[in-house]
Amino acid sequence: MSSTQKYKVIIIGGGPAGIGAAIKLHKNGIRQILVIERNQSVGGIPSFYKRKKGGVRTFVRWSRGGIPVFGQDYAKYLKKKITDTGVEIKLNSHVIEINTKQKEVTWVSPGEGKVTAEAEAVVFATGGREKTIPERKWIAGARGSRVMFTKHLLGLSDLNNLHPVNQPLIIGSDVIAYAAAAKLRTGGAQNAKIADNKSFPDTPFYERLYFRLFSKPSFRGKQTSSAEIKGSIAANGVKINDRFMDADGVIISGQLIPNSELALMGSLEVNIPSRIPVLDNNFQLSEQGWFATGNVIGGFHGAEWCYYNGKRVANSVTKYLSKQKLLATTKK
């Protein structure tokens, strides 16, 4: 089944940044907004952090005085806010192609098949992903079973109530890694070991202090030049330099890079090797009418920062649409 639809704005991604953009666009008087989300619900990564007894509140509501909350609760809050606007949302829909000149977006979904839509402006809110093992450039070894990324860990522990690891070793040392260590500990695992090729953890002191309420992971980093994941079928440890560290599970955590594959597919300018899209001061990409918001613009940002950044980008989109309308009127 194939069809073509028309919208004022299409937003690719229904996480905090995409939701913030949609809400602000609606408040600015823009209608015919479409949000395309590949998961079965909006909310993004926070929705994977389930509320449960003894769990860890890993998301901070800075707008509410810095209160830590469960990711699932924050995702529900965002879902209610966007639902109240009546903005159209396509769930379980994966964008497979873009046409930057025509401002066309093509996606596939189980219910609709392949669909192409046009818009006057398009916003990338596709977030970031954790660096793979090759991208980290200091880790060797096979990726057998029990070697996973943080999102896979959350899928097992929070969404399916499984206990996948007893002796975890986490590669990476930013906030995502320390949050994962805390989550594993409250789930019954031993205090995790954290390894990185840096002298000090990437997580700031006060965040580490907070997560020590739940877990006190050891850190192995100084003079670490190489690591090798051991175990041909299932991970049984990691050899760091000449020291072997036991583990029945290895979590590759943190070090986000932008999900900019679609921008590259559409021949939009992207910095290599950082994969950060080229933006102007209004968050507009190299082609007029294409914008980006949230972690896809680079760096590591919390959910609430992404939400408010989405609102800021929405104001730039609104100004762009107003300018295009004025130009069209002048031509007439």
C-alpha positions in Angstrom: 0.0 0.0 0.0 1.4 3.4 -0.9 0.1 6.9 -0.3 1.1 10.6 -0.2 0.1 12.9 2.6 0.8 16.6 3.4 1.6 18.3 6.6 3.0 21.6 7.8 5.7 20.0 9.9 6.9 16.4 10.2 8.9 15.5 13.3 11.1 12.4 13.1 11.3 11.0 16.7 8.9 11.0 19.6 11.3 11.3 22.5 11.6 14.4 24.8 13.0 16.6 22.0 10.4 15.7 19.4 7.6 16.0 21.9 8.8 19.4 23.1 9.0 20.6 19.5 5.5 19.4 18.7 3.9 20.9 21.8 5.5 24.3 21.2 4.6 24.3 17.5 1.0 23.6 18.4 1.1 26.4 21.0 2.5 28.7 18.3 -0.6 28.1 16.2 0.8 25.5 13.8 -1.5 22.7 12.9 -1.1 19.6 10.7 1.9 18.4 12.7 3.0 14.7 12.4 5.3 12.9 14.8 6.8 9.7 13.5 8.0 7.3 16.2 9.6 3.9 15.7 8.7 2.5 19.1 5.2 1.4 20.3 4.9 4.5 22.5 6.2 8.1 22.6 8.6 9.1 25.4 12.0 8.0 24.1 14.7 6.5 26.3 13.1 7.5 29.6 10.2 5.1 28.9 12.7 2.2 29.2 13.5 3.1 32.8 10.6 1.5 34.7 9.1 2.6 38.0 9.5 -0.2 40.5 10.0 -0.8 44.2 13.6 -0.3 45.1 14.4 1.1 41.7 16.7 4.0 40.8 15.3 7.5 39.8 17.8 8.4 37.1 16.1 11.4 35.4 16.3 14.9 36.9 13.4 17.4 36.6 15.5 20.6 36.8 12.4 22.7 36.2 11.0 21.2 39.4 13.9 22.0 41.6 16.2 19.1 40.5 13.9 16.3 41.7 15.0 12.8 40.5 12.2 10.9 38.9 11.7 7.5 37.3 12.1 7.7 33.5 8.8 5.9 33.0 7.0 8.6 35.0 8.6 11.4 33.0 7.7 9.6 29.7 4.0 9.3 30.9 4.0 13.0 31.7 5.3 13.9 28.2 2.8 11.5 26.6 -0.1 13.2 28.3 1.1 16.7 27.3 1.4 15.8 23.6 -1.9 13.8 23.6 -3.7 16.8 25.0 -2.6 18.8 21.9 -4.2 16.3 19.4 -1.0 16.2 17.4 -1.0 13.2 15.0 1.4 10.5 16.0 2.5 7.5 13.9 3.8 4.7 16.2 5.8 1.6 15.2 6.8 3.6 12.1 10.4 3.5 10.8 11.6 6.3 8.5 13.5 4.7 5.6 14.1 7.6 3.2 14.0 11.4 2.9 14.0 13.7 -0.1 15.5 17.0 1.1 14.6 19.0 -2.0 10.9 18.0 -2.0 10.8 17.8 1.8 9.4 14.3 1.6 9.7 11.6 4.3 9.0 8.0 3.6 8.3 5.4 6.4 7.1 1.9 6.8 4.7 0.6 9.5 2.8 -2.7 10.0 -0.6 -1.0 9.6 0.1 1.3 6.6 2.9 -0.3 4.7 5.1 2.2 2.9 4.0 5.8 3.2 5.4 9.0 1.8 4.4 12.5 3.1 5.4 16.0 2.2 5.9 18.9 4.6 6.8 22.5 4.7 9.4 21.8 7.4 11.0 18.7 8.8 12.6 18.3 12.3 15.1 15.6 13.1 14.6 14.5 16.8 16.3 11.1 16.3 18.5 11.3 19.4 21.8 9.5 19.9 23.1 6.0 20.3 25.9 4.4 22.2 29.2 3.9 20.4 29.8 0.4 19.2 32.8 -1.6 20.1 34.8 -0.8 16.9 33.9 2.9 17.3 35.6 3.0 20.7 38.9 1.9 19.1 40.4 0.3 22.2 38.3 -2.8 22.7 38.8 -6.2 21.0 37.3 -9.6 21.3 34.1 -11.4 20.0 30.7 -10.1 20.9 29.1 -13.3 22.2 26.1 -13.6 24.4 26.0 -11.5 27.6 27.7 -8.6 25.8 25.0 -5.9 25.4 24.4 -2.2 25.2 22.6 -0.3 28.0 19.3 -0.3 26.0 19.4 -4.1 25.8 20.0 -4.3 29.5 17.0 -2.1 30.2 14.8 -4.2 27.9 15.7 -7.3 29.9 15.8 -5.8 33.4 13.0 -3.2 33.3 10.7 -4.1 30.5 10.8 -7.9 31.1 11.8 -8.2 34.8 14.7 -10.4 34.1 18.0 -10.6 35.9 20.6 -11.0 33.2 23.9 -10.4 35.0 25.3 -11.2 38.5 28.9 -10.0 38.1 28.7 -7.0 35.6 31.6 -5.2 34.0 30.6 -1.9 32.4 32.7 -0.4 29.6 32.3 3.4 29.7 32.2 5.8 32.6 29.6 8.6 31.9 26.3 9.1 33.7 24.6 6.3 31.7 27.2 3.8 32.9 26.8 4.8 36.6 23.1 4.7 36.3 23.4 1.2 34.8 25.6 0.1 37.7 23.0 1.4 40.2 20.2 -0.4 38.4 22.1 -3.7 38.3 22.9 -3.5 42.0 19.3 -2.8 43.0 18.3 -5.8 40.8 20.5 -8.1 42.9 23.9 -8.0 41.0 27.2 -7.4 42.7 28.7 -3.9 42.6 29.8 -3.4 39.0 33.3 -2.9 37.8 33.6 0.1 35.4 36.4 0.3 32.9 37.4 3.1 30.6 40.5 4.3 28.8 40.6 7.6 30.8 42.3 8.6 34.0 39.0 9.7 35.7 35.3 8.8 35.2 33.4 11.0 32.7 30.6 11.2 35.3 30.9 14.4 37.4 31.5 14.0 41.2 28.0 14.9 42.4 26.3 12.5 40.0 28.7 9.8 41.2 27.9 10.7 44.8 24.2 10.3 44.1 24.6 6.9 42.4 26.7 5.7 45.3 23.5 5.6 47.3 22.7 2.5 45.2 26.0 1.1 44.0 29.7 1.6 44.6 31.4 0.4 41.5 35.2 0.1 41.2 36.8 2.1 38.4 39.6 0.9 36.2 40.9 3.6 33.9 44.3 5.0 34.6 46.8 3.8 31.9 44.2 1.6 30.3 45.3 1.3 26.7 43.4 -1.8 25.5 40.7 -4.3 26.6 39.7 -7.7 25.3 36.4 -9.3 25.9 37.0 -12.9 26.8 34.8 -15.9 26.1 34.0 -17.3 22.7 30.3 -18.2 23.3 29.4 -16.1 26.4 31.5 -13.3 28.0 33.3 -14.5 31.1 35.5 -11.4 31.7 37.6 -8.7 30.2 41.4 -8.5 30.0 42.5 -4.9 30.5 46.2 -4.5 29.7 47.6 -7.6 31.5 44.9 -7.9 34.2 41.9 -10.2 33.8 38.6 -9.1 35.4 35.9 -11.7 36.0 32.4 -10.9 34.7 29.4 -12.9 33.6 28.1 -10.0 31.5 29.7 -7.0 29.7 27.6 -3.8 29.2 28.8 -1.3 26.6 27.6 1.9 28.0 27.4 5.6 27.2 29.5 7.7 24.8 26.5 8.8 22.7 26.9 9.8 19.1 24.2 11.4 17.0 21.7 9.2 15.0 22.5 11.2 11.9 22.2 8.3 9.4 19.0 9.8 7.8 20.7 13.2 7.4 23.6 11.5 5.6 21.1 9.5 3.4 19.5 12.8 2.4 22.9 14.4 1.5 22.6 16.9 4.4 26.0 18.2 5.7 27.3 16.1 8.6 30.7 16.5 10.3 32.8 13.3 10.1 33.9 11.5 12.2 31.8 13.2 15.0 28.6 12.5 12.9 27.2 15.8 14.2 24.9 17.6 11.6 26.0 21.0 10.4 23.6 23.6 11.9 23.2 27.3 11.7 22.2 29.5 14.7 18.6 28.6 14.3 19.2 24.8 14.4 18.6 24.6 10.6 20.5 22.0 8.6 22.3 22.6 5.3 19.0 22.5 3.4 16.3 25.1 4.1 13.4 23.8 6.0 15.2 21.0 7.7 16.0 21.3 11.4 17.4 19.2 14.2 16.9 19.1 18.0 18.0 17.1 21.0 20.9 14.7 21.2 21.1 14.4 17.4 22.8 17.8 17.4 25.7 16.3 19.5 26.8 16.0 23.1 25.1 14.2 25.9 22.0 15.9 27.3 19.4 14.8 29.8 15.7 14.3 28.8 14.5 17.6 30.2 17.2 19.6 28.4 16.1 17.9 25.1 12.5 18.7 25.8 13.2 22.4 26.2 15.6 22.4 23.3 12.8 21.0 21.2 10.6 24.0 22.2 13.4 26.4 21.3 13.8 24.7 17.8 10.0 24.9 17.4 10.3 28.7 17.6 12.9 28.7 14.8 10.6 26.5 12.7 7.6 28.8 13.3 9.7 31.8 12.2 10.8 29.9 9.1 7.2 29.0 8.2 6.1 32.6 8.7 8.9 33.9 6.5 8.0 31.3 3.7 4.3 32.4 3.9 5.3 36.1 3.6 7.5 35.3 0.6 4.7 33.4 -1.1 2.3 36.3 -0.5 4.8 38.8 -1.9 5.3 36.7 -5.0 1.6 36.8 -5.6 
